[in-house]
């Protein structure tokens, strides 16, 4: 097995770039979600979320099966570093936990889509607070992980 030397400062820089990209993606997604909820039926929006969750689950399962990662060059480099730093066994265990959580969410949204009548749901700003809380939690977690390197 070949040991590779990782430049921690470079990895920190890449993780910071990835954090900015993640924040921009979340901001765009949140704005798009608000726009879609105001202009399109709720069923269509929940259907799109359902499809995106299933696609994300398939990418996780593909990564677990083949070891190849998806994403930009930066995210692939950071994922390789995380795999190296955590060790193959621990990294794989975390990916399996991630796959289980996303599969439960995917199945829940799918059941919500096909079983409940969601056309009459009304979304107010207060319903966006969990998304904002998740956004803040994501930022705090990533900043802590970057400073721990």
N, CA, C and O atoms as a GROMACS GRO file, in nm:
protein
  596
    1UNK      N    1   0.085  -0.118   0.000
    1UNK     CA    2   0.000   0.000   0.000
    1UNK      C    3   0.089   0.123   0.000
    1UNK      O    4   0.184   0.132   0.077
    2UNK      N    5   0.058   0.216  -0.085
    2UNK     CA    6   0.140   0.335  -0.100
    2UNK      C    7   0.088   0.445  -0.007
    2UNK      O    8  -0.030   0.479  -0.010
    3UNK      N    9   0.176   0.499   0.076
    3UNK     CA   10   0.143   0.611   0.163
    3UNK      C   11   0.158   0.740   0.084
    3UNK      O   12   0.260   0.761   0.018
    4UNK      N   13   0.059   0.824   0.090
    4UNK     CA   14   0.069   0.953   0.024
    4UNK      C   15   0.078   1.062   0.129
    4UNK      O   16   0.017   1.052   0.236
    5UNK      N   17   0.152   1.162   0.097
    5UNK     CA   18   0.164   1.277   0.186
    5UNK      C   19   0.056   1.377   0.150
    5UNK      O   20   0.039   1.412   0.033
    6UNK      N   21  -0.016   1.422   0.248
    6UNK     CA   22  -0.124   1.519   0.226
    6UNK      C   23  -0.079   1.653   0.283
    6UNK      O   24  -0.031   1.660   0.396
    7UNK      N   25  -0.095   1.757   0.206
    7UNK     CA   26  -0.067   1.892   0.251
    7UNK      C   27  -0.192   1.941   0.324
    7UNK      O   28  -0.294   1.970   0.260
    8UNK      N   29  -0.184   1.951   0.456
    8UNK     CA   30  -0.299   1.987   0.537
    8UNK      C   31  -0.351   2.126   0.502
    8UNK      O   32  -0.472   2.149   0.500
    9UNK      N   33  -0.260   2.219   0.474
    9UNK     CA   34  -0.304   2.355   0.438
    9UNK      C   35  -0.381   2.354   0.308
    9UNK      O   36  -0.479   2.428   0.293
   10UNK      N   37  -0.339   2.272   0.213
   10UNK     CA   38  -0.411   2.261   0.086
   10UNK      C   39  -0.548   2.198   0.108
   10UNK      O   40  -0.647   2.242   0.048
   11UNK      N   41  -0.555   2.095   0.192
   11UNK     CA   42  -0.684   2.031   0.220
   11UNK      C   43  -0.776   2.129   0.291
   11UNK      O   44  -0.896   2.134   0.261
   12UNK      N   45  -0.723   2.208   0.385
   12UNK     CA   46  -0.806   2.309   0.453
   12UNK      C   47  -0.860   2.411   0.352
   12UNK      O   48  -0.976   2.451   0.359
   13UNK      N   49  -0.775   2.452   0.260
   13UNK     CA   50  -0.818   2.548   0.158
   13UNK      C   51  -0.927   2.487   0.071
   13UNK      O   52  -1.026   2.554   0.039
   14UNK      N   53  -0.910   2.361   0.033
   14UNK     CA   54  -1.011   2.295  -0.049
   14UNK      C   55  -1.142   2.277   0.027
   14UNK      O   56  -1.249   2.291  -0.031
   15UNK      N   57  -1.132   2.246   0.156
   15UNK     CA   58  -1.254   2.231   0.237
   15UNK      C   59  -1.326   2.364   0.253
   15UNK      O   60  -1.449   2.368   0.257
   16UNK      N   61  -1.249   2.474   0.263
   16UNK     CA   62  -1.312   2.606   0.271
   16UNK      C   63  -1.383   2.639   0.140
   16UNK      O   64  -1.494   2.693   0.141
   17UNK      N   65  -1.320   2.607   0.028
   17UNK     CA   66  -1.384   2.628  -0.102
   17UNK      C   67  -1.510   2.544  -0.111
   17UNK      O   68  -1.614   2.591  -0.160
   18UNK      N   69  -1.502   2.421  -0.065
   18UNK     CA   70  -1.617   2.333  -0.067
   18UNK      C   71  -1.729   2.386   0.023
   18UNK      O   72  -1.847   2.371  -0.010
   19UNK      N   73  -1.694   2.448   0.136
   19UNK     CA   74  -1.793   2.508   0.224
   19UNK      C   75  -1.864   2.624   0.155
   19UNK      O   76  -1.986   2.638   0.166
   20UNK      N   77  -1.788   2.707   0.085
   20UNK     CA   78  -1.849   2.818   0.012
   20UNK      C   79  -1.940   2.764  -0.099
   20UNK      O   80  -2.050   2.815  -0.119
   21UNK      N   81  -1.895   2.662  -0.170
   21UNK     CA   82  -1.978   2.602  -0.274
   21UNK      C   83  -2.106   2.542  -0.216
   21UNK      O   84  -2.213   2.556  -0.274
   22UNK      N   85  -2.094   2.477  -0.101
   22UNK     CA   86  -2.211   2.420  -0.035
   22UNK      C   87  -2.310   2.527   0.008
   22UNK      O   88  -2.431   2.510  -0.004
   23UNK      N   89  -2.257   2.639   0.060
   23UNK     CA   90  -2.345   2.748   0.100
   23UNK      C   91  -2.415   2.811  -0.020
   23UNK      O   92  -2.534   2.843  -0.012
   24UNK      N   93  -2.343   2.829  -0.129
   24UNK     CA   94  -2.406   2.883  -0.250
   24UNK      C   95  -2.513   2.789  -0.303
   24UNK      O   96  -2.619   2.832  -0.347
   25UNK      N   97  -2.484   2.658  -0.299
   25UNK     CA   98  -2.581   2.559  -0.344
   25UNK      C   99  -2.706   2.562  -0.256
   25UNK      O  100  -2.818   2.556  -0.307
   26UNK      N  101  -2.686   2.572  -0.123
   26UNK     CA  102  -2.801   2.576  -0.033
   26UNK      C  103  -2.883   2.703  -0.053
   26UNK      O  104  -3.006   2.699  -0.050
   27UNK      N  105  -2.816   2.815  -0.073
   27UNK     CA  106  -2.886   2.941  -0.097
   27UNK      C  107  -2.968   2.934  -0.225
   27UNK      O  108  -3.083   2.976  -0.228
   28UNK      N  109  -2.908   2.881  -0.330
   28UNK     CA  110  -2.979   2.865  -0.456
   28UNK      C  111  -3.095   2.767  -0.441
   28UNK      O  112  -3.204   2.792  -0.493
   29UNK      N  113  -3.073   2.657  -0.372
   29UNK     CA  114  -3.178   2.557  -0.352
   29UNK      C  115  -3.294   2.613  -0.271
   29UNK      O  116  -3.410   2.589  -0.303
   30UNK      N  117  -3.262   2.689  -0.166
   30UNK     CA  118  -3.366   2.746  -0.082
   30UNK      C  119  -3.448   2.848  -0.161
   30UNK      O  120  -3.571   2.850  -0.152
   31UNK      N  121  -3.381   2.933  -0.238
   31UNK     CA  122  -3.452   3.029  -0.321
   31UNK      C  123  -3.539   2.961  -0.425
   31UNK      O  124  -3.653   3.002  -0.449
   32UNK      N  125  -3.485   2.856  -0.488
   32UNK     CA  126  -3.562   2.781  -0.588
   32UNK      C  127  -3.681   2.712  -0.523
   32UNK      O  128  -3.790   2.707  -0.582
   33UNK      N  129  -3.662   2.657  -0.404
   33UNK     CA  130  -3.771   2.590  -0.333
   33UNK      C  131  -3.883   2.689  -0.302
   33UNK      O  132  -4.001   2.657  -0.320
   34UNK      N  133  -3.848   2.808  -0.255
   34UNK     CA  134  -3.950   2.909  -0.226
   34UNK      C  135  -4.024   2.948  -0.354
   34UNK      O  136  -4.147   2.958  -0.354
   35UNK      N  137  -3.950   2.969  -0.461
   35UNK     CA  138  -4.012   3.005  -0.589
   35UNK      C  139  -4.108   2.895  -0.636
   35UNK      O  140  -4.220   2.923  -0.677
   36UNK      N  141  -4.061   2.770  -0.628
   36UNK     CA  142  -4.144   2.660  -0.675
   36UNK      C  143  -4.269   2.643  -0.589
   36UNK      O  144  -4.377   2.616  -0.641
   37UNK      N  145  -4.255   2.659  -0.458
   37UNK     CA  146  -4.371   2.644  -0.370
   37UNK      C  147  -4.475   2.753  -0.393
   37UNK      O  148  -4.594   2.730  -0.374
   38UNK      N  149  -4.428   2.871  -0.434
   38UNK     CA  150  -4.523   2.980  -0.458
   38UNK      C  151  -4.590   2.969  -0.596
   38UNK      O  152  -4.701   3.021  -0.614
   39UNK      N  153  -4.527   2.903  -0.692
   39UNK     CA  154  -4.578   2.904  -0.829
   39UNK      C  155  -4.621   2.769  -0.883
   39UNK      O  156  -4.689   2.763  -0.986
   40UNK      N  157  -4.586   2.661  -0.817
   40UNK     CA  158  -4.616   2.528  -0.868
   40UNK      C  159  -4.684   2.447  -0.758
   40UNK      O  160  -4.669   2.479  -0.640
   41UNK      N  161  -4.757   2.344  -0.796
   41UNK     CA  162  -4.825   2.259  -0.698
   41UNK      C  163  -4.723   2.194  -0.604
   41UNK      O  164  -4.609   2.166  -0.640
   42UNK      N  165  -4.769   2.172  -0.483
   42UNK     CA  166  -4.685   2.111  -0.380
   42UNK      C  167  -4.645   1.969  -0.420
   42UNK      O  168  -4.534   1.924  -0.387
   43UNK      N  169  -4.732   1.899  -0.487
   43UNK     CA  170  -4.703   1.761  -0.529
   43UNK      C  171  -4.581   1.757  -0.620
   43UNK      O  172  -4.496   1.669  -0.608
   44UNK      N  173  -4.572   1.852  -0.711
   44UNK     CA  174  -4.459   1.857  -0.804
   44UNK      C  175  -4.328   1.884  -0.728
   44UNK      O  176  -4.226   1.822  -0.757
   45UNK      N  177  -4.332   1.974  -0.633
   45UNK     CA  178  -4.212   2.007  -0.556
   45UNK      C  179  -4.167   1.887  -0.473
   45UNK      O  180  -4.048   1.855  -0.471
   46UNK      N  181  -4.261   1.821  -0.406
   46UNK     CA  182  -4.226   1.703  -0.327
   46UNK      C  183  -4.178   1.591  -0.418
   46UNK      O  184  -4.089   1.515  -0.380
   47UNK      N  185  -4.235   1.580  -0.537
   47UNK     CA  186  -4.187   1.482  -0.634
   47UNK      C  187  -4.044   1.508  -0.676
   47UNK      O  188  -3.964   1.415  -0.688
   48UNK      N  189  -4.009   1.634  -0.700
   48UNK     CA  190  -3.871   1.670  -0.734
   48UNK      C  191  -3.775   1.637  -0.620
   48UNK      O  192  -3.665   1.585  -0.642
   49UNK      N  193  -3.816   1.668  -0.497
   49UNK     CA  194  -3.733   1.636  -0.381
   49UNK      C  195  -3.714   1.484  -0.371
   49UNK      O  196  -3.605   1.437  -0.340
   50UNK      N  197  -3.821   1.410  -0.396
   50UNK     CA  198  -3.815   1.264  -0.392
   50UNK      C  199  -3.716   1.210  -0.495
   50UNK      O  200  -3.634   1.123  -0.464
   51UNK      N  201  -3.723   1.261  -0.617
   51UNK     CA  202  -3.632   1.217  -0.722
   51UNK      C  203  -3.487   1.250  -0.687
   51UNK      O  204  -3.398   1.167  -0.705
   52UNK      N  205  -3.464   1.372  -0.636
   52UNK     CA  206  -3.328   1.411  -0.599
   52UNK      C  207  -3.272   1.326  -0.485
   52UNK      O  208  -3.153   1.293  -0.485
   53UNK      N  209  -3.356   1.290  -0.388
   53UNK     CA  210  -3.310   1.203  -0.279
   53UNK      C  211  -3.273   1.064  -0.331
   53UNK      O  212  -3.172   1.007  -0.289
   54UNK      N  213  -3.353   1.009  -0.422
   54UNK     CA  214  -3.322   0.877  -0.477
   54UNK      C  215  -3.194   0.881  -0.562
   54UNK      O  216  -3.116   0.786  -0.560
   55UNK      N  217  -3.173   0.988  -0.634
   55UNK     CA  218  -3.050   1.002  -0.713
   55UNK      C  219  -2.930   1.010  -0.619
   55UNK      O  220  -2.827   0.947  -0.644
   56UNK      N  221  -2.943   1.088  -0.512
   56UNK     CA  222  -2.834   1.099  -0.414
   56UNK      C  223  -2.804   0.964  -0.350
   56UNK      O  224  -2.688   0.929  -0.330
   57UNK      N  225  -2.908   0.887  -0.320
   57UNK     CA  226  -2.888   0.754  -0.262
   57UNK      C  227  -2.815   0.663  -0.359
   57UNK      O  228  -2.728   0.586  -0.318
   58UNK      N  229  -2.849   0.669  -0.487
   58UNK     CA  230  -2.780   0.583  -0.583
   58UNK      C  231  -2.632   0.621  -0.597
   58UNK      O  232  -2.548   0.534  -0.618
   59UNK      N  233  -2.601   0.751  -0.586
   59UNK     CA  234  -2.459   0.790  -0.592
   59UNK      C  235  -2.383   0.738  -0.471
   59UNK      O  236  -2.267   0.697  -0.483
   60UNK      N  237  -2.445   0.741  -0.354
   60UNK     CA  238  -2.380   0.688  -0.234
   60UNK      C  239  -2.357   0.538  -0.248
   60UNK      O  240  -2.248   0.488  -0.218
   61UNK      N  241  -2.459   0.467  -0.294
   61UNK     CA  242  -2.445   0.322  -0.311
   61UNK      C  243  -2.341   0.288  -0.417
   61UNK      O  244  -2.267   0.191  -0.403
   62UNK      N  245  -2.336   0.366  -0.524
   62UNK     CA  246  -2.234   0.346  -0.628
   62UNK      C  247  -2.094   0.367  -0.570
   62UNK      O  248  -2.002   0.291  -0.600
   63UNK      N  249  -2.079   0.469  -0.488
   63UNK     CA  250  -1.949   0.495  -0.426
   63UNK      C  251  -1.911   0.381  -0.333
   63UNK      O  252  -1.795   0.341  -0.329
   64UNK      N  253  -2.006   0.330  -0.258
   64UNK     CA  254  -1.978   0.217  -0.169
   64UNK      C  255  -1.939   0.092  -0.247
   64UNK      O  256  -1.847   0.019  -0.209
   65UNK      N  257  -2.009   0.068  -0.356
   65UNK     CA  258  -1.984  -0.054  -0.435
   65UNK      C  259  -1.852  -0.048  -0.511
   65UNK      O  260  -1.776  -0.144  -0.511
   66UNK      N  261  -1.824   0.066  -0.576
   66UNK     CA  262  -1.707   0.073  -0.664
   66UNK      C  263  -1.588   0.146  -0.603
   66UNK      O  264  -1.474   0.123  -0.642
   67UNK      N  265  -1.614   0.234  -0.506
   67UNK     CA  266  -1.506   0.314  -0.450
   67UNK      C  267  -1.480   0.442  -0.528
   67UNK      O  268  -1.399   0.524  -0.486
   68UNK      N  269  -1.548   0.460  -0.641
   68UNK     CA  270  -1.533   0.582  -0.720
   68UNK      C  271  -1.629   0.688  -0.666
   68UNK      O  272  -1.741   0.657  -0.627
   69UNK      N  273  -1.582   0.812  -0.665
   69UNK     CA  274  -1.663   0.920  -0.609
   69UNK      C  275  -1.714   1.012  -0.718
   69UNK      O  276  -1.656   1.023  -0.826
   70UNK      N  277  -1.825   1.078  -0.687
   70UNK     CA  278  -1.885   1.175  -0.776
   70UNK      C  279  -1.852   1.315  -0.727
   70UNK      O  280  -1.815   1.334  -0.611
   71UNK      N  281  -1.865   1.412  -0.816
   71UNK     CA  282  -1.850   1.551  -0.775
   71UNK      C  283  -1.742   1.623  -0.851
   71UNK      O  284  -1.685   1.572  -0.948
   72UNK      N  285  -1.715   1.743  -0.804
   72UNK     CA  286  -1.611   1.825  -0.865
   72UNK      C  287  -1.474   1.770  -0.828
   72UNK      O  288  -1.463   1.680  -0.744
   73UNK      N  289  -1.372   1.825  -0.890
   73UNK     CA  290  -1.236   1.782  -0.859
   73UNK      C  291  -1.204   1.807  -0.712
   73UNK      O  292  -1.136   1.727  -0.647
   74UNK      N  293  -1.252   1.918  -0.661
   74UNK     CA  294  -1.227   1.954  -0.522
   74UNK      C  295  -1.294   1.853  -0.428
   74UNK      O  296  -1.232   1.804  -0.334
   75UNK      N  297  -1.419   1.822  -0.454
   75UNK     CA  298  -1.490   1.729  -0.365
   75UNK      C  299  -1.432   1.588  -0.371
   75UNK      O  300  -1.427   1.519  -0.270
   76UNK      N  301  -1.388   1.545  -0.488
   76UNK     CA  302  -1.325   1.412  -0.498
   76UNK      C  303  -1.194   1.408  -0.420
   76UNK      O  304  -1.164   1.309  -0.355
   77UNK      N  305  -1.117   1.517  -0.428
   77UNK     CA  306  -0.990   1.524  -0.355
   77UNK      C  307  -1.014   1.522  -0.205
   77UNK      O  308  -0.944   1.453  -0.131
   78UNK      N  309  -1.114   1.598  -0.160
   78UNK     CA  310  -1.146   1.602  -0.017
   78UNK      C  311  -1.199   1.467   0.031
   78UNK      O  312  -1.166   1.423   0.141
   79UNK      N  313  -1.280   1.400  -0.052
   79UNK     CA  314  -1.331   1.269  -0.014
   79UNK      C  315  -1.218   1.166  -0.005
   79UNK      O  316  -1.220   1.080   0.083
   80UNK      N  317  -1.121   1.174  -0.095
   80UNK     CA  318  -1.006   1.084  -0.085
   80UNK      C  319  -0.927   1.109   0.042
   80UNK      O  320  -0.880   1.015   0.107
   81UNK      N  321  -0.911   1.238   0.078
   81UNK     CA  322  -0.840   1.271   0.202
   81UNK      C  323  -0.916   1.217   0.322
   81UNK      O  324  -0.856   1.160   0.413
   82UNK      N  325  -1.049   1.235   0.324
   82UNK     CA  326  -1.129   1.185   0.435
   82UNK      C  327  -1.119   1.033   0.447
   82UNK      O  328  -1.112   0.979   0.557
   83UNK      N  329  -1.120   0.966   0.332
   83UNK     CA  330  -1.107   0.820   0.334
   83UNK      C  331  -0.970   0.780   0.388
   83UNK      O  332  -0.959   0.684   0.465
   84UNK      N  333  -0.866   0.852   0.349
   84UNK     CA  334  -0.732   0.823   0.398
   84UNK      C  335  -0.723   0.850   0.548
   84UNK      O  336  -0.668   0.770   0.624
   85UNK      N  337  -0.777   0.964   0.590
   85UNK     CA  338  -0.764   1.004   0.731
   85UNK      C  339  -0.846   0.915   0.824
   85UNK      O  340  -0.798   0.879   0.931
   86UNK      N  341  -0.967   0.879   0.785
   86UNK     CA  342  -1.051   0.795   0.869
   86UNK      C  343  -1.012   0.648   0.865
   86UNK      O  344  -1.035   0.575   0.960
   87UNK      N  345  -0.954   0.607   0.757
   87UNK     CA  346  -0.927   0.465   0.737
   87UNK      C  347  -1.041   0.404   0.658
   87UNK      O  348  -1.155   0.449   0.665
   88UNK      N  349  -1.008   0.303   0.583
   88UNK     CA  350  -1.106   0.242   0.491
   88UNK      C  351  -1.229   0.188   0.565
   88UNK      O  352  -1.342   0.208   0.521
   89UNK      N  353  -1.206   0.121   0.676
   89UNK     CA  354  -1.316   0.057   0.748
   89UNK      C  355  -1.411   0.160   0.809
   89UNK      O  356  -1.532   0.148   0.796
   90UNK      N  357  -1.356   0.262   0.875
   90UNK     CA  358  -1.438   0.366   0.937
   90UNK      C  359  -1.510   0.451   0.832
   90UNK      O  360  -1.626   0.489   0.850
   91UNK      N  361  -1.440   0.481   0.722
   91UNK     CA  362  -1.500   0.558   0.614
   91UNK      C  363  -1.619   0.483   0.555
   91UNK      O  364  -1.724   0.541   0.529
   92UNK      N  365  -1.601   0.352   0.534
   92UNK     CA  366  -1.708   0.271   0.477
   92UNK      C  367  -1.826   0.263   0.573
   92UNK      O  368  -1.941   0.268   0.529
   93UNK      N  369  -1.800   0.251   0.703
   93UNK     CA  370  -1.906   0.247   0.802
   93UNK      C  371  -1.987   0.377   0.800
   93UNK      O  372  -2.110   0.375   0.809
   94UNK      N  373  -1.918   0.491   0.787
   94UNK     CA  374  -1.988   0.620   0.780
   94UNK      C  375  -2.072   0.631   0.653
   94UNK      O  376  -2.183   0.685   0.656
   95UNK      N  377  -2.019   0.582   0.543
   95UNK     CA  378  -2.095   0.584   0.418
   95UNK      C  379  -2.219   0.495   0.428
   95UNK      O  380  -2.325   0.531   0.375
   96UNK      N  381  -2.209   0.382   0.494
   96UNK     CA  382  -2.324   0.293   0.511
   96UNK      C  383  -2.429   0.362   0.597
   96UNK      O  384  -2.548   0.355   0.566
   97UNK      N  385  -2.386   0.429   0.704
   97UNK     CA  386  -2.481   0.503   0.789
   97UNK      C  387  -2.549   0.613   0.708
   97UNK      O  388  -2.669   0.633   0.720
   98UNK      N  389  -2.472   0.684   0.627
   98UNK     CA  390  -2.528   0.788   0.541
   98UNK      C  391  -2.630   0.729   0.444
   98UNK      O  392  -2.736   0.788   0.422
   99UNK      N  393  -2.598   0.614   0.387
   99UNK     CA  394  -2.690   0.550   0.292
   99UNK      C  395  -2.819   0.508   0.362
   99UNK      O  396  -2.926   0.521   0.304
  100UNK      N  397  -2.810   0.457   0.483
  100UNK     CA  398  -2.929   0.415   0.556
  100UNK      C  399  -3.017   0.536   0.587
  100UNK      O  400  -3.139   0.530   0.569
  101UNK      N  401  -2.956   0.646   0.633
  101UNK     CA  402  -3.034   0.766   0.666
  101UNK      C  403  -3.101   0.823   0.542
  101UNK      O  404  -3.219   0.858   0.547
  102UNK      N  405  -3.028   0.832   0.432
  102UNK     CA  406  -3.086   0.886   0.309
  102UNK      C  407  -3.193   0.793   0.254
  102UNK      O  408  -3.292   0.840   0.198
  103UNK      N  409  -3.176   0.662   0.268
  103UNK     CA  410  -3.279   0.570   0.219
  103UNK      C  411  -3.406   0.582   0.301
  103UNK      O  412  -3.516   0.573   0.246
  104UNK      N  413  -3.394   0.602   0.432
  104UNK     CA  414  -3.513   0.622   0.516
  104UNK      C  415  -3.584   0.752   0.475
  104UNK      O  416  -3.706   0.755   0.464
  105UNK      N  417  -3.506   0.857   0.453
  105UNK     CA  418  -3.565   0.985   0.409
  105UNK      C  419  -3.631   0.969   0.272
  105UNK      O  420  -3.740   1.021   0.250
  106UNK      N  421  -3.566   0.898   0.181
  106UNK     CA  422  -3.622   0.878   0.047
  106UNK      C  423  -3.752   0.801   0.053
  106UNK      O  424  -3.849   0.836  -0.014
  107UNK      N  425  -3.755   0.695   0.133
  107UNK     CA  426  -3.878   0.617   0.145
  107UNK      C  427  -3.988   0.700   0.212
  107UNK      O  428  -4.104   0.691   0.172
  108UNK      N  429  -3.952   0.780   0.312
  108UNK     CA  430  -4.050   0.865   0.378
  108UNK      C  431  -4.111   0.966   0.284
  108UNK      O  432  -4.232   0.986   0.284
  109UNK      N  433  -4.028   1.031   0.203
  109UNK     CA  434  -4.080   1.130   0.107
  109UNK      C  435  -4.163   1.060   0.000
  109UNK      O  436  -4.263   1.115  -0.045
  110UNK      N  437  -4.123   0.941  -0.041
  110UNK     CA  438  -4.200   0.867  -0.141
  110UNK      C  439  -4.337   0.830  -0.086
  110UNK      O  440  -4.438   0.844  -0.156
  111UNK      N  441  -4.342   0.782   0.038
  111UNK     CA  442  -4.471   0.750   0.100
  111UNK      C  443  -4.554   0.877   0.114
  111UNK      O  444  -4.674   0.876   0.085
  112UNK      N  445  -4.492   0.986   0.156
  112UNK     CA  446  -4.562   1.114   0.167
  112UNK      C  447  -4.623   1.155   0.034
  112UNK      O  448  -4.735   1.204   0.027
  113UNK      N  449  -4.548   1.134  -0.072
  113UNK     CA  450  -4.592   1.174  -0.204
  113UNK      C  451  -4.712   1.093  -0.252
  113UNK      O  452  -4.805   1.148  -0.310
  114UNK      N  453  -4.708   0.960  -0.229
  114UNK     CA  454  -4.812   0.874  -0.286
  114UNK      C  455  -4.930   0.848  -0.192
  114UNK      O  456  -5.038   0.811  -0.239
  115UNK      N  457  -4.912   0.866  -0.063
  115UNK     CA  458  -5.018   0.830   0.030
  115UNK      C  459  -5.099   0.952   0.074
  115UNK      O  460  -5.222   0.949   0.074
  116UNK      N  461  -5.030   1.059   0.112
  116UNK     CA  462  -5.100   1.176   0.165
  116UNK      C  463  -5.142   1.271   0.054
  116UNK      O  464  -5.079   1.277  -0.052
  117UNK      N  465  -5.247   1.343   0.079
  117UNK     CA  466  -5.292   1.446  -0.015
  117UNK      C  467  -5.225   1.577   0.026
  117UNK      O  468  -5.270   1.644   0.120
  118UNK      N  469  -5.118   1.614  -0.043
  118UNK     CA  470  -5.038   1.730  -0.005
  118UNK      C  471  -5.070   1.854  -0.086
  118UNK      O  472  -5.001   1.955  -0.074
  119UNK      N  473  -5.174   1.849  -0.170
  119UNK     CA  474  -5.209   1.966  -0.250
  119UNK      C  475  -5.258   2.082  -0.166
  119UNK      O  476  -5.245   2.198  -0.206
  120UNK      N  477  -5.313   2.053  -0.051
  120UNK     CA  478  -5.371   2.158   0.031
  120UNK      C  479  -5.278   2.205   0.142
  120UNK      O  480  -5.321   2.280   0.230
  121UNK      N  481  -5.155   2.164   0.140
  121UNK     CA  482  -5.058   2.213   0.239
  121UNK      C  483  -5.025   2.358   0.209
  121UNK      O  484  -5.014   2.397   0.093
  122UNK      N  485  -5.009   2.436   0.314
  122UNK     CA  486  -4.973   2.576   0.297
  122UNK      C  487  -4.838   2.597   0.365
  122UNK      O  488  -4.820   2.559   0.481
  123UNK      N  489  -4.745   2.657   0.295
  123UNK     CA  490  -4.612   2.680   0.348
  123UNK      C  491  -4.595   2.828   0.381
  123UNK      O  492  -4.614   2.915   0.296
  124UNK      N  493  -4.559   2.854   0.504
  124UNK     CA  494  -4.529   2.989   0.549
  124UNK      C  495  -4.380   2.998   0.575
  124UNK      O  496  -4.307   2.900   0.561
  125UNK      N  497  -4.334   3.117   0.612
  125UNK     CA  498  -4.192   3.135   0.642
  125UNK      C  499  -4.149   3.048   0.759
  125UNK      O  500  -4.036   3.000   0.761
  126UNK      N  501  -4.237   3.027   0.856
  126UNK     CA  502  -4.202   2.949   0.974
  126UNK      C  503  -4.162   2.806   0.936
  126UNK      O  504  -4.084   2.743   1.007
  127UNK      N  505  -4.216   2.756   0.826
  127UNK     CA  506  -4.180   2.623   0.781
  127UNK      C  507  -4.037   2.617   0.726
  127UNK      O  508  -3.982   2.508   0.710
  128UNK      N  509  -3.979   2.732   0.696
  128UNK     CA  510  -3.842   2.737   0.646
  128UNK      C  511  -3.738   2.737   0.757
  128UNK      O  512  -3.619   2.722   0.730
  129UNK      N  513  -3.781   2.754   0.882
  129UNK     CA  514  -3.685   2.758   0.992
  129UNK      C  515  -3.603   2.630   1.009
  129UNK      O  516  -3.484   2.639   1.039
  130UNK      N  517  -3.662   2.511   0.991
  130UNK     CA  518  -3.578   2.391   0.999
  130UNK      C  519  -3.467   2.388   0.893
  130UNK      O  520  -3.357   2.340   0.918
  131UNK      N  521  -3.497   2.440   0.773
  131UNK     CA  522  -3.394   2.446   0.669
  131UNK      C  523  -3.283   2.542   0.708
  131UNK      O  524  -3.165   2.514   0.687
  132UNK      N  525  -3.322   2.656   0.766
  132UNK     CA  526  -3.221   2.753   0.810
  132UNK      C  527  -3.140   2.695   0.925
  132UNK      O  528  -3.018   2.715   0.932
  133UNK      N  529  -3.206   2.622   1.015
  133UNK     CA  530  -3.134   2.556   1.125
  133UNK      C  531  -3.036   2.452   1.074
  133UNK      O  532  -2.925   2.439   1.126
  134UNK      N  533  -3.078   2.376   0.973
  134UNK     CA  534  -2.987   2.278   0.912
  134UNK      C  535  -2.869   2.345   0.845
  134UNK      O  536  -2.757   2.295   0.851
  135UNK      N  537  -2.894   2.456   0.782
  135UNK     CA  538  -2.790   2.533   0.716
  135UNK      C  539  -2.686   2.581   0.819
  135UNK      O  540  -2.566   2.568   0.798
  136UNK      N  541  -2.734   2.635   0.930
  136UNK     CA  542  -2.644   2.682   1.036
  136UNK      C  543  -2.566   2.564   1.095
  136UNK      O  544  -2.446   2.574   1.118
  137UNK      N  545  -2.634   2.452   1.118
  137UNK     CA  546  -2.567   2.334   1.170
  137UNK      C  547  -2.461   2.280   1.075
  137UNK      O  548  -2.354   2.238   1.119
  138UNK      N  549  -2.491   2.282   0.946
  138UNK     CA  550  -2.394   2.240   0.845
  138UNK      C  551  -2.268   2.327   0.851
  138UNK      O  552  -2.156   2.276   0.848
  139UNK      N  553  -2.287   2.458   0.859
  139UNK     CA  554  -2.173   2.550   0.864
  139UNK      C  555  -2.090   2.529   0.990
  139UNK      O  556  -1.968   2.525   0.984
  140UNK      N  557  -2.156   2.516   1.105
  140UNK     CA  558  -2.083   2.496   1.230
  140UNK      C  559  -2.004   2.365   1.224
  140UNK      O  560  -1.887   2.361   1.263
  141UNK      N  561  -2.067   2.258   1.176
  141UNK     CA  562  -1.999   2.129   1.167
  141UNK      C  563  -1.879   2.132   1.074
  141UNK      O  564  -1.773   2.078   1.106
  142UNK      N  565  -1.894   2.195   0.959
  142UNK     CA  566  -1.782   2.202   0.864
  142UNK      C  567  -1.669   2.288   0.917
  142UNK      O  568  -1.552   2.254   0.900
  143UNK      N  569  -1.702   2.400   0.982
  143UNK     CA  570  -1.598   2.486   1.038
  143UNK      C  571  -1.522   2.412   1.147
  143UNK      O  572  -1.400   2.423   1.155
  144UNK      N  573  -1.592   2.338   1.231
  144UNK     CA  574  -1.526   2.259   1.335
  144UNK      C  575  -1.435   2.154   1.272
  144UNK      O  576  -1.322   2.134   1.318
  145UNK      N  577  -1.480   2.087   1.167
  145UNK     CA  578  -1.399   1.984   1.100
  145UNK      C  579  -1.275   2.046   1.035
  145UNK      O  580  -1.168   1.986   1.036
  146UNK      N  581  -1.289   2.166   0.980
  146UNK     CA  582  -1.175   2.232   0.917
  146UNK      C  583  -1.073   2.272   1.023
  146UNK      O  584  -0.953   2.255   1.002
  147UNK      N  585  -1.118   2.325   1.135
  147UNK     CA  586  -1.023   2.369   1.238
  147UNK      C  587  -0.958   2.250   1.309
  147UNK      O  588  -0.849   2.265   1.364
  148UNK      N  589  -1.022   2.134   1.308
  148UNK     CA  590  -0.963   2.015   1.372
  148UNK      C  591  -0.852   1.952   1.290
  148UNK      O  592  -0.780   1.865   1.341
  149UNK      N  593  -0.835   1.992   1.165
  149UNK     CA  594  -0.730   1.931   1.081
  149UNK      C  595  -0.592   1.970   1.128
  149UNK      O  596  -0.493   1.928   1.069
   0.00000   0.00000   0.00000
